[in-house]
Amino acid sequence: MWFRKLWNVNGENFVGFSRLIRRNASGSSRSVIDMAVRDGELRVFIVSGEVSGDTIGSRLMASLKKLCPVPVRFSGVGGLMMSKQGLKSLFPMEDIAVMGLLELLPHLNRIRVKLLETVEAVLLFQPHVVVTVDSKGFSFRLLKQLRARYNQQRFDAPVHFHYVAPSFWAWKGGEARLRGLAGFVDHVLCILPNEEEVCRSNGLAATFVGHPILEDVLELKSKDTSPHEWKIEGNCEDFRRRHAIPAGAKVISLLPGSRLQEVTRMLCIFANAMGLLKVSLPELVTVIHVAPNQHVKNYVAGITNKWPVPTILIPGGSLHQKYDAFSASIVALCASGTVALEMQLARLPCVVAYRAHFLTEWIIRYKAKILYISLPNILMDSPIIPEALFQACTPTNLASLILDLIHDDGLREKQIVAAGKVIRLLCAPTRNSDELLEQHQGGKFPHNTPRTLLAGVFLVKVAEAHENHGDCHSDPNNGDQCREDETDAVGDDDVDDTYKIVNKVAVTFSARTGEVEPGADETPDADDTEDNESSHVIVMGH
């Protein structure tokens, strides 16, 4: 039985990581655990509705397949990256990728149909775990309808995870709305530190797993990367040579978004801004980063036929090409979203732009309680990155902001220095960071990456539930019985074996990933149960 695999691992525990998981793990229902054990596999239904969610969803899938002691089978909705991990999407992810408030109205009927289709697919698949990734509008409606169907039809209810907390911090009354999620979300996987504390204070089980953007570093650099080196330096010379960029040309990276409606709105503004810049920068070359979305690809290919300056198209999905282009660029112009964090990793100064339907913009102005829209500015509580928002997002304003950034070394340096601070805030939980830095200074850094930590939460919940309920399982012929060999493996029930199991799970991660070095055995510290009291806020649309 696979619990014994978790227990019978030679070696010592991994100090920082096991402590982190032990603090954040919570028990799962016995029915779900019994189902997974009985079936000999872990069935995961996973849903993502946008490009960034497709990327982090694929990384979670890869990590679960690598770390889980039993086979993992997936079903759900996703894009190209998740399909590479074996997911056959129920329908194209783009069918539910709609951004904005008023912009949603024309698509309501289609989304309603896709929602019903997804609910039926979940019930047919009978998963042990349902994971929704961002896309809170679709995700929360799905989880809510599923919970109602479980109760109505008396199904064995899977555990509901939501990865990427909703932007409660951005809206007036946002925290109060969190309380309503507890009825259909079992666990929230948070990507910034303050989210965990606020979720828990509103009755939601939550774990801060770090921001998934950090995994770009681990995919492109050595796994021996130290915590002081969270940045990515692409190959500037190779990029310029491959694309025959003249030696004196200025390169600007353009990132207009990932959804078609977003790209169609932003790219026209970007094009006009580049036309204005051509006067001051006669050898200007632009690099447009194209999301892995066929509709977006077709649109970009068409509009660039009349582009005002020479341009290079970089296909989405290639981290190497993306960061090589960043390295060759002097500045970037990007739509609001995760891409602002990619600029921080690349240490590339940028300008953030955002436009929406005028009624959506009015609602945002009325309901928002934050001053900035980009995550770096919000975390630093300062306008480090120039933002051109709503009616101020015009070609003239964008061209002016970009020229200021190009010609002012001080402005660029200010962004570069702030980038290091922003990235450190996104790393492993703050309550463990000092300890981990101290323990591993000069050696390998334990990669508590979002995907590994999330997979750890899954497995520890299983192990903890196993401990809480003993090793008794219902047998249709013999009734309830305990399997003596597996009970012996766990040990005496009178001692606190939960900690031991979690420690052994951490060692299993170490053995399977080769990413960590085992440390000495530990006992829980008095402060291990303290909540994280750090205070940060997070960004619109992550």
Rosetta blueprint (number, residue, H / E / L):
1 M L
2 W H
3 F H
4 R H
5 K H
6 L H
7 W H
8 N L
9 V L
10 N L
11 G L
12 E L
13 N L
14 F L
15 V H
16 G H
17 F H
18 S H
19 R H
20 L H
21 I H
22 R H
23 R H
24 N H
25 A L
26 S L
27 G L
28 S L
29 S L
30 R H
31 S H
32 V H
33 I H
34 D H
35 M H
36 A H
37 V H
38 R H
39 D H
40 G L
41 E L
42 L E
43 R E
44 V E
45 F E
46 I E
47 V E
48 S E
49 G L
50 E L
51 V H
52 S H
53 G H
54 D H
55 T H
56 I H
57 G H
58 S H
59 R H
60 L H
61 M H
62 A H
63 S H
64 L H
65 K H
66 K H
67 L H
68 C L
69 P L
70 V L
71 P L
72 V E
73 R E
74 F E
75 S E
76 G E
77 V E
78 G L
79 G L
80 L H
81 M H
82 M H
83 S H
84 K L
85 Q L
86 G L
87 L L
88 K L
89 S E
90 L L
91 F L
92 P L
93 M H
94 E H
95 D H
96 I H
97 A L
98 V L
99 M L
100 G L
101 L L
102 L H
103 E H
104 L H
105 L H
106 P H
107 H H
108 L H
109 N H
110 R H
111 I H
112 R H
113 V H
114 K H
115 L H
116 L H
117 E H
118 T H
119 V H
120 E H
121 A H
122 V H
123 L H
124 L H
125 F H
126 Q L
127 P L
128 H L
129 V E
130 V E
131 V E
132 T E
133 V E
134 D L
135 S L
136 K H
137 G H
138 F H
139 S H
140 F H
141 R H
142 L H
143 L H
144 K H
145 Q H
146 L H
147 R H
148 A H
149 R H
150 Y H
151 N H
152 Q H
153 Q H
154 R L
155 F L
156 D L
157 A L
158 P L
159 V E
160 H E
161 F E
162 H E
163 Y E
164 V L
165 A L
166 P L
167 S L
168 F H
169 W H
170 A H
171 W E
172 K L
173 G L
174 G H
175 E H
176 A H
177 R H
178 L H
179 R H
180 G H
181 L H
182 A H
183 G H
184 F L
185 V L
186 D L
187 H E
188 V E
189 L E
190 C E
191 I L
192 L L
193 P H
194 N H
195 E H
196 E H
197 E H
198 V H
199 C H
200 R H
201 S H
202 N L
203 G L
204 L L
205 A L
206 A E
207 T E
208 F E
209 V L
210 G L
211 H L
212 P H
213 I H
214 L H
215 E H
216 D H
217 V H
218 L H
219 E H
220 L H
221 K L
222 S L
223 K L
224 D L
225 T L
226 S L
227 P H
228 H H
229 E H
230 W L
231 K L
232 I L
233 E L
234 G L
235 N L
236 C H
237 E H
238 D H
239 F H
240 R H
241 R H
242 R H
243 H L
244 A L
245 I L
246 P L
247 A L
248 G L
249 A L
250 K L
251 V E
252 I E
253 S E
254 L E
255 L E
256 P L
257 G L
258 S L
259 R L
260 L H
261 Q H
262 E H
263 V H
264 T H
265 R H
266 M H
267 L H
268 C H
269 I H
270 F H
271 A H
272 N H
273 A H
274 M H
275 G H
276 L H
277 L H
278 K H
279 V H
280 S H
281 L L
282 P L
283 E L
284 L L
285 V E
286 T E
287 V E
288 I E
289 H E
290 V E
291 A L
292 P L
293 N L
294 Q H
295 H H
296 V H
297 K H
298 N H
299 Y H
300 V H
301 A H
302 G H
303 I H
304 T H
305 N H
306 K H
307 W L
308 P L
309 V L
310 P L
311 T E
312 I E
313 L E
314 I E
315 P E
316 G L
317 G L
318 S L
319 L H
320 H H
321 Q H
322 K H
323 Y H
324 D H
325 A H
326 F H
327 S H
328 A H
329 S L
330 I L
331 V E
332 A E
333 L E
334 C E
335 A E
336 S L
337 G L
338 T L
339 V H
340 A H
341 L H
342 E H
343 M H
344 Q H
345 L H
346 A H
347 R L
348 L L
349 P L
350 C E
351 V E
352 V E
353 A E
354 Y E
355 R L
356 A L
357 H L
358 F H
359 L H
360 T H
361 E H
362 W H
363 I H
364 I H
365 R H
366 Y H
367 K H
368 A E
369 K L
370 I L
371 L L
372 Y L
373 I L
374 S L
375 L H
376 P H
377 N H
378 I H
379 L H
380 M H
381 D L
382 S L
383 P L
384 I L
385 I L
386 P L
387 E E
388 A E
389 L E
390 F H
391 Q H
392 A H
393 C L
394 T L
395 P H
396 T H
397 N H
398 L H
399 A H
400 S H
401 L H
402 I H
403 L H
404 D H
405 L H
406 I H
407 H H
408 D L
409 D H
410 G H
411 L H
412 R H
413 E H
414 K H
415 Q H
416 I H
417 V H
418 A H
419 A H
420 G H
421 K H
422 V H
423 I H
424 R H
425 L H
426 L L
427 C L
428 A L
429 P L
430 T H
431 R H
432 N H
433 S H
434 D H
435 E H
436 L H
437 L H
438 E H
439 Q H
440 H H
441 Q L
442 G L
443 G L
444 K L
445 F L
446 P L
447 H L
448 N L
449 T L
450 P H
451 R H
452 T H
453 L H
454 L H
455 A H
456 G H
457 V H
458 F H
459 L H
460 V H
461 K H
462 V H
463 A H
464 E H
465 A H
466 H H
467 E H
468 N H
469 H L
470 G L
471 D L
472 C E
473 H E
474 S E
475 D E
476 P L
477 N L
478 N L
479 G E
480 D E
481 Q E
482 C E
483 R L
484 E H
485 D H
486 E H
487 T H
488 D H
489 A H
490 V H
491 G L
492 D L
493 D L
494 D L
495 V L
496 D L
497 D H
498 T H
499 Y H
500 K H
501 I H
502 V H
503 N H
504 K H
505 V H
506 A H
507 V H
508 T H
509 F H
510 S H
511 A H
512 R H
513 T H
514 G L
515 E L
516 V L
517 E L
518 P L
519 G L
520 A L
521 D L
522 E L
523 T L
524 P L
525 D L
526 A H
527 D H
528 D H
529 T H
530 E L
531 D L
532 N L
533 E L
534 S L
535 S L
536 H L
537 V L
538 I L
539 V L
540 M L
541 G L
542 H L
